[in-house]
Amino acid sequence: MARLAKSQQAQLHLKPDEALGDLRFRALLGAEQWAKLPGAVRARFSKRYLPGCSVSYAGVIEDCRMNRAGWLLAQLCRLIGAPLPLDRGGGAAAVVTVTEHTPSGGQVWTRIYARRGGFPQVIHSAKMFSGPTGLEEYVGLGIGIALKVDGSAEGIRFASSHYFIKFGPAHLRLPRWLEPGALRIDHLDRGGGNFLFVLDLRHPLFGQMIHQVGRFTDQPSVEQQ
């Protein structure tokens, strides 16, 4: 954690044109795991975007499966901004955009999923480089997930350590029996600027609740007006 804090402090003192070399994910993984990653994955996770800039990945949801418990959970989560996919099946267009959140030193992730029978689903979340694991993702109404990060020759894995609710400065950790399940997200490189986004949510009683696979392609970074 001290290594992570030092890298973040160093980033804060970089000039704007030097801040594109982002050490935050490298610090989380450590030098050994970082070196295992494909070059394209290292490139995606070593950019720190200037204010007003973002990067986008366009693609398609190849498959999304849910059991009844998963579908019900996804619908209930509409109350906090619908952070889970709402539709089963595949073939829907999708776009992911990552923007720097300068005040917090984190990132804002926006996912847009086309839907067959309704308005597109928009999912917002914020990744903050903080907490006991070094990375927390907030999905709405103060609800967040502490994520463990691991690297391999295929890509990066984000796995839930625990869930929490934040009230001001207080973090209230949810007991295991209230958690929606073990969340795992894999970023798997497939070469040629392509990668898979694989989301799995598995509960000890209800089994695999949600399994989603999206294929995305690198897009040029754009400057927002």
C-alpha positions as CSV (number, residue, x, y, z in Angstrom):
1,M,0.0,0.0,0.0
2,A,2.9,2.3,0.7
3,R,4.2,1.6,-2.8
4,L,0.8,2.6,-4.2
5,A,0.6,5.8,-2.2
6,K,4.0,6.9,-3.4
7,S,3.1,6.3,-7.1
8,Q,-0.1,8.3,-6.7
9,Q,1.7,11.1,-5.1
10,A,4.3,11.1,-7.9
11,Q,1.4,11.3,-10.5
12,L,-0.1,14.4,-8.8
13,H,3.1,16.3,-9.3
14,L,3.5,15.6,-13.0
15,K,3.0,18.3,-15.5
16,P,-0.1,17.8,-17.7
17,D,1.9,16.5,-20.7
18,E,3.8,14.0,-18.5
19,A,0.7,12.6,-16.7
20,L,-0.2,10.2,-19.4
21,G,2.2,7.6,-17.9
22,D,-0.1,6.1,-15.3
23,L,1.5,4.0,-12.6
24,R,-1.6,3.2,-10.6
25,F,-2.5,-0.2,-12.0
26,R,1.1,-1.1,-12.3
27,A,1.5,-0.4,-8.6
28,L,-1.5,-2.5,-7.7
29,L,-0.2,-5.5,-9.6
30,G,3.5,-5.3,-8.8
31,A,6.3,-5.5,-11.2
32,E,6.2,-9.2,-11.7
33,Q,2.5,-9.5,-12.6
34,W,2.7,-6.3,-14.6
35,A,5.4,-7.8,-16.8
36,K,3.3,-10.8,-17.5
37,L,0.5,-8.8,-19.2
38,P,0.3,-8.5,-23.0
39,G,1.7,-5.3,-24.2
40,A,-1.7,-4.0,-25.4
41,V,-3.2,-4.5,-21.9
42,R,-0.3,-2.6,-20.3
43,A,-0.9,0.2,-22.8
44,R,-4.6,0.4,-21.9
45,F,-4.0,0.4,-18.2
46,S,-1.1,2.8,-18.2
47,K,-2.8,5.9,-19.6
48,R,-3.9,8.8,-17.3
49,Y,-6.3,11.0,-19.2
50,L,-6.0,14.7,-19.1
51,P,-9.1,16.7,-18.0
52,G,-11.6,16.9,-20.8
53,C,-10.2,13.7,-22.5
54,S,-11.4,10.2,-22.6
55,V,-10.9,6.9,-24.3
56,S,-13.6,4.7,-25.8
57,Y,-13.9,1.0,-26.7
58,A,-16.7,0.0,-29.2
59,G,-18.0,-3.5,-29.4
60,V,-20.8,-6.0,-29.0
61,I,-22.2,-8.1,-26.2
62,E,-21.7,-11.6,-27.5
63,D,-23.6,-13.4,-24.7
64,C,-25.4,-12.6,-21.5
65,R,-26.9,-15.4,-19.4
66,M,-28.8,-15.0,-16.1
67,N,-30.7,-17.4,-13.9
68,R,-33.9,-16.3,-12.2
69,A,-32.0,-15.0,-9.2
70,G,-29.6,-13.0,-11.4
71,W,-32.4,-11.5,-13.4
72,L,-34.3,-10.5,-10.3
73,L,-31.1,-9.0,-8.8
74,A,-30.4,-7.0,-11.9
75,Q,-34.0,-5.5,-11.9
76,L,-33.7,-4.7,-8.2
77,C,-30.4,-2.9,-8.8
78,R,-32.3,-0.4,-11.0
79,L,-32.9,1.4,-7.7
80,I,-29.2,2.3,-7.5
81,G,-28.6,3.0,-11.2
82,A,-28.8,-0.4,-12.8
83,P,-25.1,-1.4,-12.5
84,L,-25.8,-5.0,-13.8
85,P,-26.9,-6.0,-17.4
86,L,-30.6,-6.1,-17.8
87,D,-31.0,-8.2,-21.0
88,R,-30.3,-11.8,-21.7
89,G,-28.8,-12.9,-25.1
90,G,-26.2,-11.4,-27.4
91,G,-25.7,-9.3,-30.5
92,A,-26.3,-5.9,-28.8
93,A,-23.9,-3.0,-29.6
94,A,-21.9,-1.6,-26.7
95,V,-19.6,1.3,-26.0
96,V,-17.3,1.8,-22.9
97,T,-15.8,5.2,-22.2
98,V,-13.2,5.9,-19.5
99,T,-12.6,9.4,-18.2
100,E,-10.3,10.8,-15.5
101,H,-12.0,12.1,-12.4
102,T,-9.4,14.7,-11.5
103,P,-10.8,15.8,-8.0
104,S,-10.5,12.3,-6.6
105,G,-7.6,10.9,-8.6
106,G,-9.9,8.1,-9.9
107,Q,-11.7,7.2,-13.1
108,V,-15.2,7.4,-14.3
109,W,-16.4,4.4,-16.4
110,T,-19.5,4.7,-18.6
111,R,-21.0,1.7,-20.3
112,I,-23.8,2.0,-22.9
113,Y,-25.6,-1.2,-24.0
114,A,-28.2,-1.2,-26.8
115,R,-31.4,-3.0,-26.0
116,R,-33.7,-4.9,-28.3
117,G,-36.9,-3.5,-26.8
118,G,-36.2,-0.3,-25.0
119,F,-34.0,2.7,-24.3
120,P,-30.3,1.9,-24.2
121,Q,-28.9,1.0,-20.8
122,V,-26.3,3.4,-19.4
123,I,-24.1,2.2,-16.5
124,H,-22.0,4.6,-14.5
125,S,-19.3,3.6,-12.0
126,A,-16.3,5.3,-10.5
127,K,-13.0,3.5,-9.8
128,M,-11.1,5.0,-6.8
129,F,-7.5,4.0,-5.9
130,S,-8.2,3.6,-2.2
131,G,-9.3,1.2,0.5
132,P,-7.8,-1.9,1.9
133,T,-7.2,-3.6,-1.5
134,G,-6.1,-0.4,-3.2
135,L,-9.0,-0.2,-5.6
136,E,-12.7,0.4,-5.0
137,E,-15.6,0.7,-7.5
138,Y,-18.6,2.7,-6.6
139,V,-21.9,1.8,-8.4
140,G,-24.4,4.2,-6.9
141,L,-25.9,5.5,-3.6
142,G,-22.6,5.0,-1.7
143,I,-22.5,1.3,-2.5
144,G,-19.1,0.0,-3.5
145,I,-17.0,-3.0,-4.1
146,A,-13.4,-3.5,-2.9
147,L,-11.5,-5.2,-5.7
148,K,-8.5,-7.4,-5.8
149,V,-6.4,-7.2,-9.0
150,D,-4.3,-9.9,-10.6
151,G,-2.4,-10.1,-13.8
152,S,-1.6,-13.0,-16.2
153,A,-0.4,-13.6,-19.7
154,E,-4.0,-13.2,-20.9
155,G,-4.9,-10.0,-19.1
156,I,-6.2,-8.5,-15.9
157,R,-8.7,-10.0,-13.4
158,F,-10.7,-7.9,-11.0
159,A,-12.3,-9.9,-8.2
160,S,-14.5,-8.7,-5.3
161,S,-13.0,-8.8,-1.9
162,H,-16.1,-7.4,-0.1
163,Y,-19.0,-5.0,-0.5
164,F,-19.6,-1.8,1.5
165,I,-21.8,1.2,1.9
166,K,-20.2,4.6,2.4
167,F,-21.8,7.2,4.6
168,G,-19.6,10.3,4.5
169,P,-16.2,9.2,5.9
170,A,-17.6,5.9,7.2
171,H,-17.3,2.6,5.3
172,L,-19.8,0.0,6.5
173,R,-18.8,-3.4,5.3
174,L,-21.7,-5.7,4.4
175,P,-21.8,-9.0,6.1
176,R,-21.2,-12.0,3.8
177,W,-24.8,-13.1,4.0
178,L,-26.0,-9.8,2.5
179,E,-23.5,-9.8,-0.4
180,P,-25.0,-10.5,-3.9
181,G,-22.2,-12.9,-4.6
182,A,-18.6,-13.2,-5.8
183,L,-18.0,-10.8,-8.7
184,R,-15.2,-11.4,-11.2
185,I,-14.4,-9.3,-14.2
186,D,-11.7,-10.4,-16.7
187,H,-10.1,-8.1,-19.3
188,L,-8.7,-10.7,-21.8
189,D,-6.5,-9.5,-24.7
190,R,-7.3,-11.1,-28.1
191,G,-4.7,-9.3,-30.2
192,G,-5.2,-6.8,-33.0
193,G,-6.6,-4.2,-30.6
194,N,-9.4,-6.5,-29.5
195,F,-10.2,-7.7,-26.0
196,L,-12.9,-9.6,-24.1
197,F,-14.8,-8.2,-21.1
198,V,-16.1,-11.1,-19.1
199,L,-18.3,-10.6,-16.1
200,D,-19.3,-13.4,-13.7
201,L,-21.4,-13.1,-10.6
202,R,-21.7,-16.3,-8.6
203,H,-23.6,-16.8,-5.3
204,P,-22.9,-19.7,-2.9
205,L,-26.7,-20.6,-2.8
206,F,-28.0,-19.5,-6.2
207,G,-25.0,-20.5,-8.3
208,Q,-23.9,-18.5,-11.4
209,M,-26.4,-15.7,-11.4
210,I,-25.0,-13.6,-14.3
211,H,-22.4,-14.4,-17.0
212,Q,-21.7,-11.7,-19.6
213,V,-19.2,-11.6,-22.5
214,G,-18.4,-8.5,-24.5
215,R,-15.9,-8.1,-27.3
216,F,-14.4,-4.6,-27.7
217,T,-11.9,-2.8,-30.0
218,D,-9.6,0.0,-29.2
219,Q,-10.8,3.4,-30.5
220,P,-8.8,6.6,-30.9
221,S,-8.8,8.8,-27.8
222,V,-11.1,11.8,-28.2
223,E,-11.1,15.2,-26.5
224,Q,-14.4,16.3,-25.2
225,Q,-15.5,19.8,-25.9
